[in-house]
Amino acid sequence: MNEKGFLKRLQQKWQLKSIWQVLLVLLAFACTGFTVLFIKQPIFDLLGVDMSSGGFWKTVLYLLLILPLYQIMLLAYGFLFGQFSFFWEKEKKFFKRIGALFIRKGK
């Protein structure tokens, strides 16, 4: 696969001005993922939750705690890398979709 072509397609899809901006966005995603990976265990340890085995309620707890944390970290890294407006627009779309799940559509 041609990496330049891949980055160019991301640039068009995300409507970014340059390949450099695409790289900064990808860097923000990578840093967010690694940060959440490293801080999730101490958070669960602090709460006294053993996540070594699965279970429905542990999964729900994971989603309720880590998903918002991920979104916040994504905005923080977006800000640090100068891409806050890109991530803010994505966050607004994300929360609009989440809200739509809870709003009953009229028939």
C-alpha positions in Angstrom: 0.0 0.0 0.0 1.2 3.5 -0.8 1.5 5.4 2.4 1.4 8.8 0.7 -1.8 7.8 -1.0 -3.2 6.7 2.3 -2.4 10.0 4.0 -3.7 11.9 1.0 -7.0 10.0 1.3 -7.2 10.8 5.0 -6.5 14.4 4.2 -9.4 14.5 1.8 -11.8 12.6 4.0 -11.0 14.7 7.1 -10.9 17.9 5.0 -7.5 18.9 6.3 -5.2 21.4 4.7 -2.0 19.4 4.6 -0.4 16.0 5.1 1.4 17.5 8.1 -2.0 18.2 9.7 -3.0 14.5 9.0 0.2 13.4 10.8 -0.6 15.6 13.8 -4.1 14.2 14.0 -2.8 10.6 13.8 -0.2 11.5 16.5 -3.0 12.8 18.8 -5.0 9.6 18.3 -1.9 7.5 19.1 -0.9 9.5 22.2 -4.5 9.4 23.5 -4.7 5.6 23.1 -1.3 5.1 24.9 -2.3 7.5 27.7 -5.6 5.8 28.3 -3.9 2.4 28.1 -1.5 3.4 30.9 -3.9 5.2 33.2 -6.9 2.9 33.1 -5.4 0.2 35.4 -4.5 2.7 38.1 -8.0 4.1 37.9 -9.6 0.7 38.3 -7.1 -0.2 41.1 -8.1 3.1 42.9 -11.8 2.1 42.6 -11.0 -1.5 43.8 -12.2 -3.1 40.6 -10.5 -6.2 39.3 -10.7 -6.1 35.5 -8.7 -9.3 35.0 -11.8 -11.3 34.3 -14.7 -10.0 32.1 -18.3 -9.7 32.8 -21.2 -7.6 31.8 -21.0 -5.0 34.6 -17.3 -4.7 34.3 -17.7 -3.9 30.6 -20.4 -1.3 31.4 -18.1 0.2 34.0 -15.2 0.2 31.6 -17.3 2.0 29.0 -18.7 4.5 31.4 -15.3 5.5 32.8 -12.9 5.0 29.9 -14.9 6.3 27.0 -15.4 9.8 28.5 -11.8 9.8 29.6 -10.7 9.0 26.1 -12.8 11.8 24.6 -11.3 14.3 27.1 -7.8 13.1 26.4 -8.4 13.3 22.7 -9.4 17.0 23.0 -6.4 17.7 25.3 -3.9 16.1 22.8 -5.7 17.8 19.9 -5.1 21.1 21.7 -1.4 20.3 22.4 -0.8 19.4 18.7 -2.8 22.4 17.4 -5.7 20.4 16.1 -8.3 21.2 18.7 -10.9 22.5 16.2 -10.7 19.2 14.2 -11.3 17.1 17.3 -13.9 19.4 18.7 -16.0 19.0 15.5 -15.6 15.2 15.7 -16.7 15.3 19.3 -19.8 17.3 18.5 -20.7 14.7 15.9 -20.0 11.9 18.2 -22.2 13.2 21.0 -25.0 14.0 18.6 -25.0 10.4 17.5 -24.9 9.2 21.1 -27.8 11.5 21.9 -29.8 10.2 18.9 -29.7 6.7 20.4 -31.6 8.0 23.4 -34.1 10.2 21.6 -37.1 8.4 20.5 -38.1 9.2 16.9 -41.7 10.0 16.3 -43.6 7.7 14.0 
